[in-house]
């Protein structure tokens, strides 16, 4: 009996998952896939590529060769771990900070640069064509994910929609409405919230009074789990289980990946204006790449020579992609009209002709 003699009619709990401690040691028995050195090395290589690529993209932006860019510094394990658990036929609905997931699923580096350079051809990427493009409006991809999952269920297709967004998106009605709809209809969708502690300059404590973001799934009628987002093994394991459950008809799942945004929100932001440097420095001790590297070295799965070779390979691959991006012929201005309507209205036809330099006589 609760206070006042009233009966307790329901109890809820949120569990936290982690396997690798910040120093690379094992905190609990590892999942079976963690004995696969090939897989773990692939995860590590993908995260390193993402970090070096981010560094190059920022340099391009600072020199006027790329538009505003959102880095993933410190969050690489979330996108890589999640994407690695997906099948090719599943559908990814990314935010603007999930390049790691896109790259894992086959998107070309130059295609990502094209998008951030203002060229929509970057969204017609080499990965699975049914994956959704970058979503810049916060949380608006969540209803799309619920819709895609609803289609999968109606068609009896064993596919799952995986929707990724930041902690700030969980304060948006779009996200809760999508989660509520998904819970009611038991849809095959997994929501992954990257809790990097900051929604631009707004800290988590000013966004929500909830103890965890994972518990927000409870109100929608499904399971929410909190995961150490700096532990790629934990992210892979949580995503694998959640996606398998959704595919099996058990309904949606929610993963709160707790990490920290080590860089600025975007290249248009200066995080030093709203958070102390010592806080950021403290979180560097928890970052995912060094954590996994320490574990791999300790397990004799990785060496200094392999690390040096990886750095060389990443730099060569990135420089080649940058060259392809910079030498891509720009789209002509009139092509902005090409995908607006099935049949272009007359007013736009005239504007298109004018931009194309065509004689309207």
N, C-alpha and C positions, 0 to 999 in steps of 0.2 A: 504493500500500500504506500502511495506517495504521501507527501505532506497534505494534511487535512483529510486523510483517510480515503482519498480518491485513488481508484485503481490505475495502474500503469497499463496502458493498452498497446504500447509499442516501444521498442528500443532499437537504436541504430548505432552502428559503429563504422569508423573509417580506419582502414589498415594502411600502414606505411611499408613500402617495399624498398629494400636496398641490399646489395650483395658485396660491393667493393667500397671499402672505407676510403677517405681522402688520401691516405698514404698508400693505397693500392693493396692493402691487406684484405683478407676475406672476412666479412662480418657474419655470414651465415652460409649454410650449404648452397653451392651454386646450382643453377638449373642445368639440365643435361647438355644443352647446346654449348655451354661454356667450356666443355672439354674439346670442342672443335677449334683447333688453332687456326685453321684456314678462315673460319667465319670471324673469329675475334680479330685477326689481323686485318681482314677486309673492313670491319667496323672502324678499326683504328686508322687505317689508310684513308677512309672516307672522311673522318673527322679532321685529320691533318690537311687534306686537300681543301676542305671547306675553310679552314682557318687561313691558309695561305692565299686562297682565292679572295677571301674577304679583304685581306691586307692589300692585295693588288687593286681590287675594286675601289677601295677608299682612295688609293693613290691616283687612280683614273679620275675620280670625282674631284679631287683637290686640284687636278691640273686641267679641269674643264672638259674632259673627254667622256664623262658619264654624268648622269643626273643624280638626284638625291638617292642615296643607297642605305639600306638597313642591314647592319652587320649582325652576325650570329655569335659573336665572341662570347665564349663561356656556355653557350647553349647547344653546341654541336651534337651532344649525345641524344638530345630530345628528338630532333628531326631524323638523324641517322638511325637511331634505335627503333623508332616507330616505323619508318619506311622499310627497314630490313625485315619486318614481320609481315609485310603485305605481300599478296600475290599480284601478278601482273594484271589480272582481270579486276582487281579491286580498284576503287576510285579515290584519289587523293584530292582533298580540298584544302589547299594551303593558305596560310596568311602571307604577308610580305616578308617574313623572316624565316622561311622554311626552305631555303636553298638546298640545305643538306639532304632533305627528303627528295627534292626534285632531281638532284644529281644522282642519288642512289637509284632512282627509277629511270635514269637514262637521259635526262635533259642535258643538252650540251652547254658548256660554260659560256660559249659565245652567245647562245640564245638567252641566257640570263642577263648577260651584258646588254644585248639588244633591247630587252624590256626596260632595264633601268636607264638605258640611253634614250628612251622615248619612242622606241620602235615596237609596235604591237606584234610584229612578226616573231618577236621573241616568245610570245605565248603559243605560237604554233610549233611546239617543241618536239624533240625527238623521243621523249618518253611516251608512255601510254596516252594515246590521243584523247581518251575519255577523261583523263585527269583534268581538273578544273585549273584555270589560269591563276596567277597571283591575285590575291584579294587584298586590296589596300583599305577599303572601308572596313572599320573594325567590327567584326562579328557577323557581317552580312553573308558570309559563306555558310553559316550554320543552318539557316532554312534551306539553302541549296542542298546541303548534305542530307537533311531529312527528306527532301524531295527525291533525291537520287536513291536513297535507301528504300523509300516507299515504292519506287519503280522496281527495284530489285525484288522486293517482296511480292508485288503483284505479278511479276513475270516468273516467279519461282526460280530466280537465278541465285546461285550460291556465291554472291558477291557482297562486299562490305564497303561502305563509304567511311573514309577516315578523315575527320575534320579537325584541323589544327588552328589554334588561335592563342592569343596571349591572355594573361590574367585580367587585363582591362576589359576584354570582351565579355567576361562573365558578369560584368555589370550592365550589359546591354540587353534590352528586351528581346532582340533578335535571337540571342543564344538561348535564353530560358524558354522562349516560345518553341524553338526548334527541339530542345530537349524534352519539353512537355509533350509535344506531338510524337516524338520518337518513343517516349515511354508508353504512351497510350496505345500506340500501334505496334509495339515491340519490334521496332525497325532494326535492321542490320547496320548500325552506325556506331562508330567509336569517336567520341569527342576527346581531344587531347588539348588540355590547357597548359601552356607553358607559363608557369608562375615564376617570372624572373624578378619579381618584387616591385617592378615599376611599370606604370602605364604612362609612358613618356616621363613627366616629372611628378606624377602622383604616386605616392607609396601605397603599398597594399593596405596598410592600416586605415587609410582614408578612403579606400574603395569599398571595403566590406567589413562587417563586424563578425563574420563567420570565422570560426577557428581554422577551417580548411576550405579550400575551393571544392575539394572532392565531395564534401557533404551536400553540395548543391544538387547533386544527382539524386539524392534521396527524395527530395521534394518532387522530382520528376518520375519517381517510381523505379529507379534502377541503381545498380551498384556504382559507387565512386571509389576510386583507390588513389592514395597519394604515393608518389614514387620519387625516389632520389633522382632528379633529372640530370645530375652530374655523373651518374653511374649508367653507362650505356648497356651494361648487362641487365640491370634492373629495367631499363626502358624497353629493351628488346623482349624480355620475359613478360612484362606487363602488357605490352602491345600484342604479343603473340597470343596470350590467354584471352584478352579482350576481343580480339578479332575472331578467334576461333569460336568463342561463345556467341558472338553476333552472327557468325556464319551458320551456326548450329540452330538458329532460331530462338536463342535465349534472350533476344532483345538487345538494346543499346548498353554501352559501358562508357564510363567517364574516367579519364586519367588526369590527375593533377601532377605535372612534372615540376618539382621544386628545384629551381636553379637560380642563377643570378646573371643579370645583363652586365657583363664586364665593360662593355663599350657604351658609346652614346646611343640614344634611341635610333637616330639616323645621322647621316653626315650633316644634317641641318640642325642638329641639337648639340648643346654643350652641357653634358651631365654634371660637370664640375660646379655648375651654378646652383644645383639643388641637392647634391649628396656629397658627403665628405670623402676625401681621397682615402682615408684610413679604412673606411668601410669597404670600399672597392678592393683595396689591397688585401684585406682579411679574406675576402671571398676568392681571391686568386689561389689560395691554398686548397680549394675544393674543386677546382676546374676539372673537366672530364678527360682531357687528352693526357695530361701528366698522370692522372690516376690510372688510366688503362695502360699506359706505357710502362709504368712501374710494375703493374701486375704481370704484363706480358714478359718483361725482362726477368722478373722473379720466377716465372714458370718456364724459362728457357724457350719462349716462343718468339723472342725478338732480340735483336742485337744492335750495337752501335753502327755497324756497317750497313745494316738494313735501314736504319734511321737516316743515315746520310744519303743512301740511294733513293729513299722515298722523297726526301727534300728535293733532290735533283729532278726526279721524275715529275713531281708536282709543279715545280717552277717551269719546266719545259712544256708541260701540258697547258699550263695557264698562259704562258707567253704565246703559244701557238693559237690559243683561243682568242686572246686579245688581238693578235694580228688579223684573224679572220673577222672579228668584230669591227675593227677600225677600217678594214678594207671593204666592208659590205657597202654596196651602193645604196645611198639613202633612197627612201621611197619618195616618189613625186608627191607634192602637196595635194593634188586632186584625188589621190587614192584614199584620203580620209573619208570620202563619201561612199566608198565601195561596199561597205558592210553595214550601212545604217538601216537600209530598207530592202525588202524584196524587190520593189520597184521604186526608184528614186523619184520623189515629188518634183514637179516642174521647177519650183523655186531653187531647189538644190541642183537640178540639172544645169541651170544657167550658171550657178556659182562654180560648179565643177568645170564647165567649159571655159569659164573665164580663167580659172587657175591653170588649166591645161594649155592656155594660150590658143584655144581653138577659135576660129572665125564663126561668130554666131549668126552671120547673115545667111 
